[in-house]
Amino acid sequence: MIEQKHTQIEQDLGVKKSSIIGPGLIVAATGVGAGDLVAALVAGTNYGLVFLWAILIGSILKFALNEGVGRWHLTSGKTILEGWHLMGKWATGYFGVYSVIWGFVYGAAGTASCALAMAVLFPQLSLTQWAIIHGLLAFILVWWGKYKTFEKIMNGLIGIMFITVVGSALLVVPQLSGIWGTAVPTLPQGSLVYALGLIGGVGGSLTMASYGYWLQENKWKGSSFIRAVRYDSAIAYIVTALFTISLLVLGAGLLYGTDVNISGEKGLVEFASILGNELHPSVRYLFLIGFWSASFTSVLGVWNGVPYLFADFVRLIRHQDISNNDLSKTKAYRFYVLWLTFPPMLLHFIGKPVGLIIAYGALGSIFMPFMAITLLYLLNKKKYIGTLDRHQWLSNIALGVSILLFIILTINELKNIFFS
């Protein structure tokens, strides 16, 4: 009997390794956008290699959050939205309001980021035209594509993104000879909030909550897949750490000690030109392709993943009898794909309303601490997940540290929104 049980577990875990590293990488890549590229480049430019430690800590904490989302789905048999609903209508209500505002603003911001890189590579079209094209492309791939097609495209883009950016960083390594001493873990004066922001920004966003739905699409169900989820999440955030460190190296190797400043997403385009001048013109295009890949993986991941959350939200508030497997076939899922694609196009022409941006920033700053707190609560309720496993204390420590970090960042973000 024991042997049969072990055999069954081995069969359950005997998923192809190529598929084991699928969902986690997709979550991590979706969470790494142009803003994270800028933050890592600026860190390297201003502080050299000092903040290597911040990137590593950020990756560990995001691993804990990602693993927690996956473990909740596997052990409880419930989605993360169902977990929040168990905590009260306030939690479900917060998500509902935030998701509507977030989708409208992100639909414009995400596609605009893709457009920046593409307009440099192919200047025949304007930024607005490229932004609309990317929104439509994501819409088509999700509306008519199957999950496995989406997964293959995402993994291909992740490969391009990793090879181009890490490849560019390897070309810069010889120029680090004079600044290896800056790699000593320290906290330069006045850089605390900056360091915490770098930790909090390593591959994390609303899309982390989509992880359980992507596990579901891969047929990962039951507690026997917990080890696979940990493996999956670890690989994903090791790759994320290497990618982010590569950006730090690029900034440090070329700009540390100079008067050049990288600011905003347009700064990435300027940095590509610096790369081309310092190394070789082809490296400029290599970096721009990596920038575009990072931006479009975020867009495509959002277009596929966040509608699961919205469809689940609608199912719960309307008490609909719909199975988890059928969420992507619902009208609510398709409505949200439309919501991400078409209404935000107006923002490319009229600009972003100030009130909407304030609401977006305020509600968004609360999301990561909200997720960390709710996961810590849900994963320690035996009535929901059964017997706690022996690694629970490690997860609790990591989630506890995440809560403290995100609360500090939330207070700082709200202060900047309302008092700056």
Disulfide bonds with the S-S distance in Angstrom:
none
